């Protein structure tokens, strides 16, 4: 697929089939990530891939984090149970879940540049999944940023969870994309 066409037609796929995705395709998605631009070639990305029953560990960590959030917010027990259940189920919304982590840099600027590089890596991954006929969506939310999830992934100070990519074969049709033209966001500075 032509890269411009891939960029223009890629969309977040919220509903995928539970059919397994071959490991070779997942590896191609991961390989595309490491070709993202990264200042000083820091290679700040780390990936955790959850498939099959391996998603259970991710589900338990999400559920525990939801419990901690509900407890901290003083949420009523029946509401907390629903919240915990919903978070657990999110780990199984796709046959593949890839957590993308950005490592801290040697200083604040490098840490920001590393995070930006990981965002570019995620875009590469989304485009590659699309070109391979897969659907994907990039998700985060309060649970992703909670200290419990940081511990689950063994993050050091300054490391960040960039997002979770849910990947599978699309189980929905294409939607019309609403994008305003770049000209509406552009200021030209010409000589």
C-alpha positions as CSV (number, residue, x, y, z in Angstrom):
1,X,0.0,0.0,0.0
2,X,1.3,3.5,-0.9
3,X,2.3,5.3,2.3
4,X,0.2,8.4,1.5
5,X,-2.9,6.2,0.9
6,X,-2.2,4.3,4.1
7,X,-2.0,7.5,6.1
8,X,-5.2,8.8,4.5
9,X,-7.2,5.6,5.0
10,X,-6.0,4.3,8.4
11,X,-8.6,4.6,11.1
12,X,-9.0,3.5,14.6
13,X,-10.7,0.1,14.6
14,X,-12.7,-0.4,17.7
15,X,-14.1,-3.8,16.9
16,X,-11.9,-6.7,15.9
17,X,-12.5,-10.5,15.5
18,X,-10.9,-12.7,18.1
19,X,-9.1,-14.8,15.4
20,X,-5.4,-15.2,16.3
21,X,-3.0,-13.0,14.5
22,X,0.1,-14.8,13.2
23,X,3.3,-14.0,15.2
24,X,5.0,-13.0,11.9
25,X,2.6,-10.2,11.4
26,X,3.0,-9.0,15.0
27,X,6.8,-9.1,14.5
28,X,6.4,-7.0,11.3
29,X,4.4,-4.4,13.3
30,X,7.1,-4.3,16.0
31,X,9.9,-4.1,13.4
32,X,8.2,-1.1,11.8
33,X,8.2,0.7,15.2
34,X,12.0,0.6,15.6
35,X,12.4,2.5,12.3
36,X,10.8,5.7,13.8
37,X,13.0,8.7,14.0
38,X,14.6,9.1,17.4
39,X,17.1,11.9,18.2
40,X,20.6,10.6,19.0
41,X,19.4,7.1,18.2
42,X,18.3,6.5,21.8
43,X,16.0,3.7,20.8
44,X,13.7,4.5,23.8
45,X,10.9,2.1,23.0
46,X,10.1,-1.1,24.8
47,X,7.2,-3.4,23.9
48,X,5.1,-5.9,25.9
49,X,3.0,-8.2,23.7
50,X,0.0,-10.0,25.2
51,X,-1.7,-12.7,23.2
52,X,-3.9,-15.7,24.0
53,X,-3.9,-16.6,27.7
54,X,-1.0,-14.1,28.2
55,X,-3.7,-11.4,28.2
56,X,-4.8,-12.7,31.6
57,X,-1.8,-11.1,33.4
58,X,-2.6,-7.8,31.8
59,X,-6.3,-8.2,32.7
60,X,-5.5,-8.9,36.3
61,X,-3.2,-5.8,36.5
62,X,-5.9,-3.6,34.9
63,X,-8.5,-5.0,37.3
64,X,-6.3,-4.4,40.4
65,X,-5.6,-0.8,39.2
66,X,-9.4,-0.2,38.7
67,X,-9.9,-1.5,42.3
68,X,-7.3,0.9,43.6
69,X,-8.8,3.8,41.7
70,X,-12.3,3.0,43.0
71,X,-11.0,2.7,46.5
72,X,-9.1,6.0,46.3
73,X,-12.2,7.7,44.9
74,X,-14.5,6.2,47.6
75,X,-16.6,4.6,45.0
76,X,-19.6,2.6,46.1
77,X,-18.9,-1.2,46.2
78,X,-21.4,-2.2,43.5
79,X,-20.1,0.5,41.1
80,X,-16.5,-0.5,41.9
81,X,-17.3,-4.1,41.0
82,X,-18.6,-3.0,37.6
83,X,-15.6,-0.8,37.0
84,X,-13.2,-3.6,37.9
85,X,-15.0,-6.0,35.6
86,X,-15.0,-3.6,32.7
87,X,-11.2,-3.0,33.1
88,X,-10.5,-6.7,33.2
89,X,-12.5,-7.2,30.0
90,X,-10.6,-4.6,28.1
91,X,-7.5,-6.8,28.0
92,X,-9.5,-9.2,25.9
93,X,-11.0,-6.7,23.4
94,X,-8.5,-7.9,20.8
95,X,-6.4,-11.0,20.2
96,X,-3.2,-8.9,20.5
97,X,-2.4,-6.1,22.9
98,X,0.9,-4.3,22.6
99,X,2.0,-2.0,25.4
100,X,4.4,0.7,24.2
101,X,6.8,2.1,26.8
102,X,9.1,5.1,26.5
103,X,12.3,5.1,28.6
104,X,13.4,8.1,30.4
105,X,16.3,10.1,28.9
106,X,19.4,11.4,30.5
107,X,17.7,14.7,31.1
108,X,14.2,16.3,30.7
109,X,14.7,17.3,27.1
110,X,15.9,13.8,26.1
111,X,12.9,12.3,28.0
112,X,10.5,14.4,26.0
113,X,12.3,13.5,22.7
114,X,12.1,9.8,23.6
115,X,8.4,10.1,24.2
116,X,7.9,11.8,20.9
117,X,9.9,9.1,19.2
118,X,7.7,6.4,20.8
119,X,4.6,8.3,19.5
120,X,6.2,8.1,16.0
121,X,6.8,4.4,16.6
122,X,3.2,3.9,17.4
123,X,2.1,5.6,14.2
124,X,4.4,3.3,12.3
125,X,2.8,0.4,14.0
126,X,-0.7,1.5,13.2
127,X,0.1,2.1,9.6
128,X,1.8,-1.3,9.3
129,X,-1.1,-3.0,10.9
130,X,-3.4,-1.2,8.4
131,X,-1.2,-2.2,5.4
132,X,-1.3,-5.8,6.6
133,X,-5.1,-5.8,6.6
134,X,-5.3,-5.6,10.4
135,X,-7.3,-3.2,12.5
136,X,-5.8,-1.4,15.5
137,X,-6.6,1.3,18.0
138,X,-4.3,3.2,20.3
139,X,-5.7,3.5,23.9
140,X,-4.7,4.8,27.2
141,X,-6.9,6.3,30.0
142,X,-6.5,6.7,33.7
143,X,-5.6,3.1,34.4
144,X,-2.6,3.3,32.0
145,X,-1.0,6.1,34.0
146,X,-1.6,4.7,37.4
147,X,1.4,3.7,39.6
148,X,0.2,0.1,39.8
149,X,0.5,-0.3,36.0
150,X,4.0,1.3,36.2
151,X,4.9,-1.4,38.8
152,X,3.4,-4.1,36.6
153,X,5.6,-3.1,33.7
154,X,8.6,-2.5,35.9
155,X,9.0,1.1,34.9
156,X,11.8,3.3,36.4
157,X,11.3,7.0,37.3
158,X,10.8,9.0,34.1
159,X,9.7,6.0,32.0
160,X,6.2,6.3,30.5
161,X,3.4,4.2,29.2
162,X,2.8,5.7,25.7
163,X,-0.3,3.5,25.0
164,X,-1.8,0.1,24.4
165,X,-2.4,-1.0,20.9
166,X,-5.3,-3.4,20.4
167,X,-4.7,-5.4,17.2
168,X,-6.8,-7.9,15.3
169,X,-8.7,-8.5,12.1
170,X,-11.4,-5.8,11.6
171,X,-14.9,-6.7,12.4
172,X,-16.5,-3.4,11.2
173,X,-16.7,-1.4,8.0
174,X,-14.9,1.7,7.2
175,X,-16.2,4.9,8.5
176,X,-16.1,8.3,6.9
177,X,-13.2,10.2,8.3
178,X,-13.7,13.8,9.4
179,X,-10.5,15.8,8.9
180,X,-10.2,19.5,8.3
181,X,-7.6,20.5,5.7
182,X,-4.1,21.3,6.9
183,X,-4.5,24.9,5.6
184,X,-6.9,25.6,8.6
185,X,-4.0,24.9,11.0
186,X,-1.1,26.4,9.1
187,X,0.6,29.8,9.3
188,X,3.1,30.4,6.5
189,X,6.2,32.5,7.2
190,X,7.7,33.3,3.8
191,X,10.5,35.5,2.7
